[in-house]
Structure formats: structure tokens, C-alpha cells
Amino acid sequence: MKIAIMGFGTVGTGVEEILYKKREILRKHKLDIEIDRVLIKNIGKKRNPFEKALTFTDDFDEILTSDVDTVIDVTTSLEETYQRMVALMKDGKNVLTANKAVVSKYFEELNDLARENEVYFSYEAAVGGAIPLIHPLMEEALFNNMDKVFGILNGTSNYILSKMEMEGASYEDVLKKAQDLGFAELDPTADVGGFDSMRKIRILSSMIYNAKINEEEIPTFGIQNIKKADFDFAKNIGYSIRMLAKSELKDGKINISVIPSFVNDEFFAKTFNETNAVKVWGENFVSYELKGPGAGRLETAEAVVRDLLRILSRREIPAFYDGENHYEVENILENKFYIRCEKVSPALKDLIKFEKVCGNDHFILTKKVSLSSLKPILIDLGDFFLAEIEEDI
Amino acid sequence: MKIAIMGFGTVGTGVEEILYKKREILRKHKLDIEIDRVLIKNIGKKRNPFEKALTFTDDFDEILTSDVDTVIDVTTSLEETYQRMVALMKDGKNVLTANKAVVSKYFEELNDLARENEVYFSYEAAVGGAIPLIHPLMEEALFNNMDKVFGILNGTSNYILSKMEMEGASYEDVLKKAQDLGFAELDPTADVGGFDSMRKIRILSSMIYNAKINEEEIPTFGIQNIKKADFDFAKNIGYSIRMLAKSELKDGKINISVIPSFVNDEFFAKTFNETNAVKVWGENFVSYELKGPGAGRLETAEAVVRDLLRILSRREIPAFYDGENHYEVENILENKFYIRCEKVSPALKDLIKFEKVCGNDHFILTKKVSLSSLKPILIDLGDFFLAEIEEDI
């Protein structure tokens, strides 16, 4: 079975290592996998593959015109990768990807394309790393109405939050450390701004509801402005702070958001470091919880290999997502919120249930209010940190 | 696609309900499933199926000679069901089962038989109920060395333990309540004696190590003698008590046991009611954790339906288990233990690190000692409660 890989960064090298390290046992199970070639940008760069004879190319057409069965995408680019996926699927090649940005933006298009061209399209590695998540949820989506999913879906921001909590460190220091350790990007906006989580909750939600959700419909708040004082305040009233991606389908309406949240449950509040945590609710069970490494070289490669083996042995689920259901994104999102800011506008004043002032900072707990009515008020506050109070998960 | 069901108890009715309730959506995915007939013992008993026209029979041969593709076993008998599974597979029928006793006792035979007859044999519902567990672990077993698995695998005993802990109730009262609620058997030995957990850890371990483990090799201790005082003692030193099934492969040797354990971690110690919890360690990740309903009508039916859909769409993993690896069951199991007993023998005296006497009860913490050297000493103690102290999971 000949495959190709697009990209040879952290995850790509992990996939290559697993496939060649485990070659004998895979062969025993009739999975004799050969990496035909690997697409890279800079052909001159020194590489150190597990299999020394690995072939590299910087010419996408070589992959497109090759006779490989399946292409693994571990790139991070958006539009270019999307166009390549389209070309590959139209050519009858299965595509599996770890690229959550592409999956989230083009979920409908890619699923339609896979169906039209009778190829497999899978994305286990796009959400939740090594946790077996996407495929089990796909299976369930066929016969079980799932109506709610909450998750800590971004490892970097959870690392920062839990380090700040445990070590009393500042946001800047922990971010710097995460960057030094190589698991936060130099531009960390996608992670700390909540956009990575937003993409992942869009993917999970669309999949289990079989309904389209636009990225723009998901209110997304990040942790860039968080301070040690926020943790102190939260701790004082019995909470931790975690960035939650939340989605619920009720009475034909979807409520969905990504927002730092005050949590005091056993599951999310006790999720530390880069760990991801997902809780799913469905009609055949109350809920179940999955927790594990959401990122990492072999951890993500693990998810890619799961997809690959299913596709090569024709055990993957054919693209079932057709967005047949149309639900309004309602986003009432009514709850109590925590706001730390320096200026308190008259509009905000009306919503205050509790206020503590310390130096320039106002620490505020609001009355029950909808996020949408809160949003215009936030604009006037200058720098602020917002979190939702999750009393019950 | 015609299938048959053997057994129509709690789980059987759940499976039937899901299949007919979801018939339209399953048809849309080219899974037009018809239950040809259901094997029951008492043909005279009034049944209340979801599909009123469902056909019942008490004649196994009708199933064996029918043209059904796949047979779902949701019986609880051991030898009879095993013989029937053998006959079905030899006849070319796929078998999937929720019967953990059969799977555990005849794991090698059933996997061999499936391979020889080129049929599918699957058992997602045998361990962990609705938690996606068996199939994801099967996938991983193909390319990832997993070397450790710990679990709370029995819902009934965990219900009893957590109720005793939370409500300060007695073992007898909680057991009675569980029996009244219908999720403890009138003879609860399999659950509270640890034998159900023992079967499940045998299945999980054999699967991920691809090695035979005999049920008799697994030291199994139950909770029948537990008292409120044990929880008081544990709480005093910072622990909860849970029944853990534990298995580890290290340097080619297996250590495996089922034993009440003092735990103070966030995962197992905070597992309440009938919930199951499983933690798996492997070479490509540190560990991941799964938690959810381990039993229940629709919860277990859910796992059965997962298996069924995979088999019918040929997405199940062919029997890969061949017990190729031979590992010694070493069972050093050296740790500190908690023992409550009325008589303290001289041999036990030598092992005591801490002792408190209250009325007739001796509450003892031992030095580090192996379970195998402790075992002969326990015999002389009369009624006792034993738990292992898990300092680090």
C-alpha cells in the first residue's frame, strides 16, 4: 500500500517513525505500508527520517500524479492545503488530515467532495490528539442523538492556565516558558485567543449534530489579558479558570462558545498542563468523559496512524456528514460572568452583583446576563478579562 | 441485513429499541437491519418489544440454520453460550457479545475460531459499557505498545463503595438498595467479590499485550467485608477506597490483580456511583483516561450497536489476537496494604507499620510487602478487609 505525506514537521516525523518502527507487525496484519514520498517546502533542508531511504519532493504534482492510495496531510497552511485536498480527492485519493483549520473552515466542502468521489476523508488528529474521539463520535452519530459537548480543546492555553494556577506565575512568564519548550508558537494568538478551540468545537458540533455552524457564529474569548489576580479571585470563591469550548443543541437551537470559565467540577477543573478533556452527552447515556494528551509529536501521530490504518483496511466511516440538519445558532448563553477591568461604564454598573476594587482593578461578578447583551458593553472597557461562571457541568 | 439476537433481557431490549427507533437514519447509511428472530428461554413469557412484529423462538437451531449474517449474544450463561458461539462461527456467522464471562474464559478459542472461519468476533459491550474502549484499544494494539491499564470496571461495587463513602451508610444497606434498584444481582458475588472486574482486566490485558492470561492467575479480592470504619480510617489519612483492576507489563513480566485500593488521585478517587473509569498507558503517549457509564440498558446496548454497525459495514477489526506473546505472570505486587481484622497473628505482627485498635477491630497499615507473601497470612485472620495503598497512579 503506497501512501504519501504532505508536510514533515513534528507530526509528520512522528507518523513516519511509527509506520517504519512498527512495519513488521503491520505487515503481519496485511498492512504493508510504504511511504512513496513526502512533500516538503524546502528540499534543501537536512532531514533526519527514521527510514533513511525516504523520498522527499517539493513538487505537489508528483504526489497528485502518483499511484498512492491515501495522502496524509500534516501541513498547517489553510488555502493551499485546501486546494490540494480538493485536487487529491477529485483524483480518487483518500485524504486524512491533522489540519484543524482546513477541516473547520471547509467541513461541508470536504465531506461533500469525499462522498462525490467515493474516497475517505478523516481527521482524527484534528481534535483531541491521542484521545480516541473523532471516530467513536462518528460511529455514534449514526444512531445516537448527542446534544451537548464541552471540552478543554487547546493544550497550550490549558498549560498556561494550569501553570499560572499551580505556580502563581504571570501569564507572560508562563507563555515564554511554553514558547521555549516549543509547544507555544511565537505568535500564540490561535491558541491563547481561543481560535484553535473554536475550530475544534465547530468540528465536533457539526459532526454530532450533522449541521453547519459558521466559525463566525462562535463567540470566542481568549486568555491574553489574564492576570494572577484573576486566579486569586477565582480561588477565593472556590473556582479554577479553564478555557472551555461549549456547545449544546436544545429544542432545535444551538448555543456555542469558547470562553475562559470559572469551573469547580472534578473533570475540567482538574485538567492540568497540555491535557485535553472532552465530555459528551447523548440520549443513550448521561455522559462520558475522555481525557488525555491533546498534542505532542507521537501523540498526534498516533491519531493520524489510527485514521490511516482504518482507511487502508477500509474500516473508516465513509463521509456521512451532509449538514442535513438546519439549526439556528441561538447563543442566548445566559449566565453569570466575571469581569476584571479598569473602567466601569454605566451600562456595566447596572449588571454588577458583586464588585471589589483593588488598585486600578475592578473585580466584578455580574448578575445573570446574556453574553450577547454583555458584548457591546465590553467594548467600552479597554483591557479586560472575561470569564463565565460554570456552576454546574 | 438480517441479524439475530440471543437473549432478550435488559440489554437485548435496549438493542432492539435502538435498532428500530433509528431505522430510518440507519437505512440512509445503507444499514437496513432486520432482526430475523430473537432466541429466548421462556417462549410463553409476555414480551414488550419496540417492534411489535418481532419474532421470538426458543429453538437455537432456528438461528443456526437461518441465513442471518450476524448474531448478537446478550445472554449471561457460560458453557451453553460458548458452545452456541462455536457453532455459529463454524457456520460462518459473525458473533458479537456482551457476555464478559464467556469472552474472558474462552478468549483464545473464540479469537482463533473467528480467524479460522473468517468471521468477525467482537465484544465492545463486555467491558466499559458505553465508553468507547475495546475497539479503540484494538486499533492501537496494532501499532502501539501499551504496557499498563488500570480500571474501575465494575459499576455495582463502585456504586456501593461511593455510596458508603458519601452517605456513611453500611455495606448491607447500600447493597440492599442496589438490589432494589435492580443493578445488583440477588447473588452479588460476581460484582462485590471482584470476579467481574477480574474477567474484564483479563480481557483488556490479553488484548493489549496479545498474550494469554489465565483467570486463576489474577489475585482477586472483594469488598464483602468492608465496613464504614474502613472508610473512616481511609479518609483520616487522605484516601478514598475503590476496587481497582490493575495490570502492568514490564520487562516481559505481567503484574495483574483486582483489589480494593486506597486511592487519592483525581481520576479514580473521584469516580462515583456505577461509573466505570479506565486509564491506559502506552509508548506513544503517557496515558489517557476514559470515564462513563459502565452498565445500564441503553448504555450497554449502545456498545452492542457500535459493534454491530462496524461488523455489518465490514469496518470491524478482524480477530487479531493470537496470544503470540508469552509473558510470565510475575505478580510481585509489592506495596503497602491496609488490613482490618479481629485477630492478629504473629506473622502479621511482623509486617505492621501502624496499628490502631478500636473495640474488636485492629486497623493495620503494613510495611511494604508482596501480596503473595501476605496471602498465606490472611488465611489465619478470619473475617478481614484488605486494601492496597495506591500512593501514585
HADDOCK unambig.tbl for C-alpha pairs under 7 A between the chains (distance, minus, plus):
assign (segid A and resid 22 and name CA) (segid B and resid 143 and name CA) 5.88 0.50 0.50
assign (segid A and resid 25 and name CA) (segid B and resid 142 and name CA) 6.98 0.50 0.50
assign (segid A and resid 26 and name CA) (segid B and resid 142 and name CA) 6.65 0.50 0.50
assign (segid A and resid 131 and name CA) (segid B and resid 288 and name CA) 6.63 0.50 0.50
assign (segid A and resid 132 and name CA) (segid B and resid 136 and name CA) 6.35 0.50 0.50
assign (segid A and resid 136 and name CA) (segid B and resid 132 and name CA) 6.35 0.50 0.50
assign (segid A and resid 139 and name CA) (segid B and resid 306 and name CA) 6.66 0.50 0.50
assign (segid A and resid 142 and name CA) (segid B and resid 25 and name CA) 6.97 0.50 0.50
assign (segid A and resid 142 and name CA) (segid B and resid 26 and name CA) 6.66 0.50 0.50
assign (segid A and resid 143 and name CA) (segid B and resid 22 and name CA) 5.90 0.50 0.50
assign (segid A and resid 284 and name CA) (segid B and resid 298 and name CA) 5.17 0.50 0.50
assign (segid A and resid 284 and name CA) (segid B and resid 299 and name CA) 5.65 0.50 0.50
assign (segid A and resid 284 and name CA) (segid B and resid 302 and name CA) 6.70 0.50 0.50
assign (segid A and resid 285 and name CA) (segid B and resid 293 and name CA) 6.94 0.50 0.50
assign (segid A and resid 285 and name CA) (segid B and resid 298 and name CA) 6.79 0.50 0.50
assign (segid A and resid 285 and name CA) (segid B and resid 299 and name CA) 5.32 0.50 0.50
assign (segid A and resid 287 and name CA) (segid B and resid 292 and name CA) 6.40 0.50 0.50
assign (segid A and resid 288 and name CA) (segid B and resid 131 and name CA) 6.64 0.50 0.50
assign (segid A and resid 288 and name CA) (segid B and resid 291 and name CA) 5.69 0.50 0.50
assign (segid A and resid 288 and name CA) (segid B and resid 292 and name CA) 4.17 0.50 0.50
assign (segid A and resid 288 and name CA) (segid B and resid 293 and name CA) 6.88 0.50 0.50
assign (segid A and resid 289 and name CA) (segid B and resid 290 and name CA) 5.79 0.50 0.50
assign (segid A and resid 289 and name CA) (segid B and resid 291 and name CA) 4.99 0.50 0.50
assign (segid A and resid 289 and name CA) (segid B and resid 292 and name CA) 6.11 0.50 0.50
assign (segid A and resid 290 and name CA) (segid B and resid 289 and name CA) 5.79 0.50 0.50
assign (segid A and resid 290 and name CA) (segid B and resid 290 and name CA) 4.63 0.50 0.50
assign (segid A and resid 290 and name CA) (segid B and resid 291 and name CA) 6.40 0.50 0.50
assign (segid A and resid 291 and name CA) (segid B and resid 288 and name CA) 5.70 0.50 0.50
assign (segid A and resid 291 and name CA) (segid B and resid 289 and name CA) 5.00 0.50 0.50
assign (segid A and resid 291 and name CA) (segid B and resid 290 and name CA) 6.40 0.50 0.50
assign (segid A and resid 292 and name CA) (segid B and resid 287 and name CA) 6.41 0.50 0.50
assign (segid A and resid 292 and name CA) (segid B and resid 288 and name CA) 4.17 0.50 0.50
assign (segid A and resid 292 and name CA) (segid B and resid 289 and name CA) 6.10 0.50 0.50
assign (segid A and resid 293 and name CA) (segid B and resid 285 and name CA) 6.93 0.50 0.50
assign (segid A and resid 293 and name CA) (segid B and resid 288 and name CA) 6.87 0.50 0.50
assign (segid A and resid 298 and name CA) (segid B and resid 284 and name CA) 5.16 0.50 0.50
assign (segid A and resid 298 and name CA) (segid B and resid 285 and name CA) 6.79 0.50 0.50
assign (segid A and resid 299 and name CA) (segid B and resid 284 and name CA) 5.64 0.50 0.50
assign (segid A and resid 299 and name CA) (segid B and resid 285 and name CA) 5.33 0.50 0.50
assign (segid A and resid 302 and name CA) (segid B and resid 284 and name CA) 6.69 0.50 0.50
assign (segid A and resid 306 and name CA) (segid B and resid 139 and name CA) 6.64 0.50 0.50
assign (segid A and resid 314 and name CA) (segid B and resid 315 and name CA) 6.75 0.50 0.50
assign (segid A and resid 315 and name CA) (segid B and resid 314 and name CA) 6.74 0.50 0.50
assign (segid A and resid 315 and name CA) (segid B and resid 315 and name CA) 3.92 0.50 0.50
assign (segid A and resid 315 and name CA) (segid B and resid 316 and name CA) 6.64 0.50 0.50
assign (segid A and resid 316 and name CA) (segid B and resid 315 and name CA) 6.64 0.50 0.50
